Amino acid sequence: MEFTSYDQINDFRLQGIALASRNNDDLNEFHDQIYELVISLALRRMNMSYGDPPSIFTFFVMGSAGRFEQSIWSDQDHGIVFEANNDESKKYFINLGQEISDGLELAGYSKCSGGVMAGNSLWCKPMTEWKTQIHKWAADSSWESIRYLLIFADARPLYGAASLLSSLKKGYFSSIEEEHLIKRMLQNTMHFKKGVGVLGQLLVETHGTFSGSINLKDTAFFPYVNAARLLALNEKITESSTLSRFNLISQYALPSDESKFFANNFSRLLDFRLHHGNHYNYETGHYVNGEKLTKSERKELKEILKTGELLYFKVRGLIEKENHNGYE
């Protein structure tokens, strides 16, 4: 399948999104397909102006795309690592990153407001400079540097030589271990907005555009995603999806029955957002109107939220007690 414009790819996305939205796996495979179509067209366009890529490279996605957890609408979070460290390669891949980002926007994916995209030199570097940058982030350990490291943790190769990203991640894990950063990462991420009140009621937005709705991103997704990421980083688990991380976390951290319990609740959460979210656009997709939920749906959501809170306190306790030799 070959398209000649990004608008054509967007038409293809709009035509196929409903069928692809039956479940989370189908939906995210469809998003991957759209990304690959955009990248292929971008490379063909680059070939006309600059020729073939001057080096092997990996285009990788991060954020919800990296975790294979995108909803119907999604924004962009991606980067490029390439092998050759020379001016020609740097110029080529920055231009490629910008072409891909512009193409994705035309194909229906909003640009990242924080600039986490391959057209930004911070996220588009040769392997040697990537390794240096990751080491500097780890050594600096400021709030911003830790945030960048957490973003990179969810990187997943999508196009090109996946081995480059695999090699980069090995050094990434080593830097985190050498600088003893897990507790700093805990401080940056292990917080969440309560979704259930002391009387057992769902806590909704009280003002603004989304008054009466529940913010699933802040109240439900953050506890699961952040907890699974921290445990995975602590055990050098390279898988980026939350469900995969739960399945691979050791018995020392979470016994298998607990891992399955949390994974099942997160899977229910993905389905809940897909079936009940307001999917008008990217921003609204994080919200569910509480008044439109049935009694059983509200009960299900409360259980998911309470389980996320339980997971939050469990992981916080584990990390805070842990020493550099492993779990106590």
C-alpha positions in Angstrom: 0.0 0.0 0.0 1.6 3.3 -1.1 0.2 6.8 -0.7 1.4 10.0 -2.4 0.2 12.5 0.2 -0.2 12.7 4.0 -3.8 13.8 3.4 -4.5 10.4 1.7 -3.0 8.6 4.7 -5.3 10.7 7.0 -8.3 9.6 4.9 -7.2 6.0 5.2 -6.9 6.5 9.0 -10.4 8.0 9.3 -11.9 5.2 7.2 -10.3 2.5 9.3 -10.3 3.8 12.8 -13.8 2.6 13.8 -13.1 -1.0 12.8 -9.7 -0.9 14.5 -11.2 0.4 17.7 -12.7 -2.9 18.8 -9.9 -3.5 21.3 -6.6 -1.9 22.5 -4.3 -4.3 20.5 -6.1 -3.8 17.2 -6.2 0.0 17.7 -2.5 0.3 18.5 -1.5 -2.0 15.6 -3.5 0.4 13.4 -1.7 3.4 14.8 1.6 1.7 14.1 0.5 1.0 10.5 -0.4 4.7 10.0 3.0 5.7 11.4 4.8 3.3 9.1 2.9 4.7 6.1 3.9 8.3 7.1 7.5 7.3 7.6 7.7 5.5 4.2 6.3 8.6 2.4 8.6 10.8 4.3 11.6 8.7 3.2 10.5 8.8 -0.4 10.2 12.6 -0.2 13.6 12.9 1.5 15.1 10.7 -1.3 14.1 13.2 -3.9 15.9 16.1 -2.1 18.7 14.4 -0.2 19.1 10.8 -1.5 19.0 7.7 0.6 19.7 7.8 4.4 23.4 8.2 5.0 23.4 5.9 7.9 21.4 3.1 9.5 18.9 4.4 12.0 16.0 3.6 14.3 12.9 5.7 14.5 11.3 5.1 17.9 8.1 6.1 19.6 7.6 7.0 23.3 4.7 8.0 25.5 1.4 6.1 25.0 2.6 5.0 21.6 5.8 3.6 23.0 3.7 1.7 25.6 1.2 0.5 23.0 -1.5 2.3 24.9 -2.8 4.9 22.5 -6.5 5.7 22.4 -8.4 6.7 19.3 -6.7 10.1 19.2 -3.0 10.4 20.0 -0.3 13.1 20.0 3.3 12.6 18.9 6.3 11.4 21.0 9.2 10.1 19.0 12.9 10.2 18.3 15.7 9.0 16.1 19.1 7.4 16.8 21.5 6.9 13.9 24.9 5.3 13.7 27.1 7.7 11.7 28.3 10.8 13.7 28.9 13.4 11.0 27.4 16.7 9.8 25.8 15.1 6.8 23.9 12.5 8.9 22.9 15.1 11.5 21.4 17.4 8.8 19.6 14.5 7.0 18.0 13.0 10.1 16.9 16.3 11.6 15.2 17.0 8.3 13.7 13.5 8.2 12.4 14.0 11.7 10.7 17.3 10.8 9.2 15.7 7.7 7.8 12.8 9.7 6.4 15.1 12.3 4.8 17.4 9.8 3.4 14.3 8.0 2.0 12.8 11.2 0.3 16.1 11.9 -1.4 16.1 8.5 -2.3 12.4 9.1 -4.2 13.3 12.3 -1.6 13.2 15.1 -1.1 16.5 17.0 2.5 17.6 17.6 3.9 17.2 21.1 3.5 20.5 23.0 6.8 19.7 24.8 8.8 19.2 21.6 9.5 15.5 22.2 9.8 14.8 18.5 12.5 13.6 16.1 12.7 17.0 14.4 14.2 18.4 17.7 17.9 17.8 18.0 17.4 16.8 21.7 15.6 13.7 20.4 17.5 13.1 17.2 21.2 12.2 17.6 23.9 9.8 16.5 24.5 6.9 18.9 27.6 8.4 20.5 25.9 11.6 21.3 22.8 9.8 22.6 25.0 7.8 25.0 26.6 11.0 26.2 23.3 12.8 26.7 21.7 9.9 28.7 24.8 9.8 30.9 24.6 13.6 31.5 20.8 13.4 32.3 21.6 10.6 34.8 24.5 12.5 36.4 22.6 15.8 36.6 19.5 14.1 38.1 17.6 17.4 38.1 13.8 17.3 37.8 13.9 18.0 34.1 16.7 15.4 33.5 14.8 12.8 35.4 11.7 13.6 33.3 13.6 13.1 30.1 14.9 9.7 31.4 11.4 8.7 32.3 10.1 9.6 28.8 12.9 7.6 27.2 12.1 4.6 29.3 9.0 4.0 27.2 10.9 4.1 23.9 9.9 1.3 21.4 11.5 0.8 18.0 9.1 1.3 15.1 11.2 1.6 11.9 14.7 0.9 11.0 17.5 -1.0 12.8 16.0 -1.9 16.2 19.4 -3.0 17.5 20.5 0.6 17.8 17.8 1.4 20.4 18.5 -1.9 22.1 22.2 -1.0 22.5 21.2 2.5 23.7 18.9 1.1 26.3 21.7 -1.1 27.8 23.7 2.0 28.6 20.5 3.7 29.8 19.9 1.1 32.5 23.6 1.2 33.5 23.4 4.9 34.0 20.3 4.7 36.1 21.9 2.0 38.3 25.3 3.8 38.6 23.6 7.0 39.8 21.0 5.2 42.0 18.2 7.1 40.4 15.2 4.9 41.2 14.2 6.9 44.3 14.6 10.1 42.4 12.3 8.7 39.7 9.8 7.8 42.4 9.7 11.3 43.6 9.1 12.6 40.1 6.2 10.2 39.2 4.5 8.5 42.1 1.8 11.0 42.7 -1.8 10.9 41.4 -5.1 12.6 41.6 -7.6 10.7 43.7 -10.6 9.4 41.8 -12.7 8.0 44.7 -13.8 10.1 47.7 -13.9 9.1 51.3 -17.6 8.3 50.9 -17.0 6.1 48.0 -18.1 8.6 45.4 -16.4 9.2 42.0 -14.6 12.5 42.1 -15.3 14.5 39.0 -14.1 17.8 37.6 -16.0 20.6 39.4 -15.4 23.5 36.9 -14.3 24.2 33.3 -15.0 22.4 30.1 -15.0 19.0 31.6 -17.1 19.7 34.7 -18.9 16.5 35.8 -16.4 14.3 34.0 -13.6 12.0 35.4 -10.1 12.6 34.2 -8.9 9.0 33.5 -5.4 10.1 32.7 -4.7 11.7 36.0 -6.8 9.5 38.3 -6.5 6.1 36.7 -3.7 5.7 34.2 -0.9 7.5 36.1 -0.8 5.0 39.1 -0.6 1.9 36.9 1.8 3.3 34.2 4.2 5.0 36.6 4.3 2.0 39.1 4.9 -0.6 36.4 7.6 1.6 34.8 9.5 2.1 38.1 9.5 -1.6 38.9 10.6 -2.4 35.3 13.4 0.1 35.5 14.5 -1.3 38.8 14.8 -4.8 37.2 16.1 -3.7 33.8 13.1 -4.9 32.0 13.3 -3.5 28.5 9.6 -4.1 27.5 7.8 -0.8 27.3 4.1 -1.6 27.6 2.5 -1.6 31.1 0.9 -5.0 30.6 4.2 -6.6 29.5 6.0 -5.0 32.5 3.5 -6.5 34.9 4.0 -9.9 33.3 7.8 -9.7 33.6 8.2 -8.2 37.1 9.9 -10.6 39.5 8.2 -12.4 42.4 10.3 -10.4 44.8 8.5 -7.2 43.8 5.0 -8.6 43.0 3.9 -12.2 43.5 2.4 -13.6 40.3 -1.1 -13.5 41.6 -0.7 -9.8 42.4 0.9 -9.0 39.0 -2.1 -10.7 37.3 -4.5 -8.8 39.5 -3.0 -5.4 38.6 -2.5 -6.3 34.9 -6.2 -7.4 34.7 -7.4 -4.2 36.2 -5.2 -2.1 33.8 -6.5 -4.1 30.8 -10.0 -3.3 32.0 -9.0 0.3 32.2 -7.8 0.3 28.6 -11.1 -1.2 27.5 -13.1 1.2 29.7 -11.5 4.3 28.2 -12.0 2.9 24.7 -15.7 2.2 25.2 -16.7 5.1 27.5 -14.2 7.9 26.7 -15.3 11.1 25.0 -13.3 10.6 21.8 -14.1 13.9 20.1 -10.4 14.8 20.0 -7.1 14.1 21.8 -7.9 16.2 24.9 -11.4 15.0 25.4 -10.4 11.4 25.1 -9.0 11.4 28.6 -12.4 12.1 30.1 -15.5 10.1 30.9 -18.8 11.8 31.7 -19.9 10.3 35.1 -23.5 11.0 34.5 -23.6 8.8 31.4 -22.3 5.7 33.2 -24.6 3.0 34.5 -24.5 1.9 38.1 -22.5 -1.2 37.2 -20.0 0.9 35.1 -19.5 3.3 37.9 -18.8 0.3 40.2 -16.3 -1.1 37.7 -14.5 2.2 37.4 -14.3 2.6 41.2 -12.7 -0.8 41.5 -10.1 0.1 38.9 -9.3 3.4 40.6 -9.0 1.7 44.1 -6.7 -0.9 42.7 -4.5 1.8 41.2 -4.3 3.5 44.5 -3.4 0.2 46.2 -0.7 -0.4 43.6 0.6 3.2 44.2 1.2 2.6 47.9 2.7 -0.8 47.4 5.3 0.3 44.9 6.1 3.5 46.8 6.8 1.3 49.9 8.9 -1.1 47.9 11.1 1.5 46.3 11.5 3.5 49.5 12.7 0.5 51.4 15.0 -0.8 48.6 18.8 -0.6 48.8 21.1 -0.7 45.9 21.5 -4.4 46.1 17.9 -5.1 45.4 14.7 -5.6 47.3 15.0 -5.9 51.0 
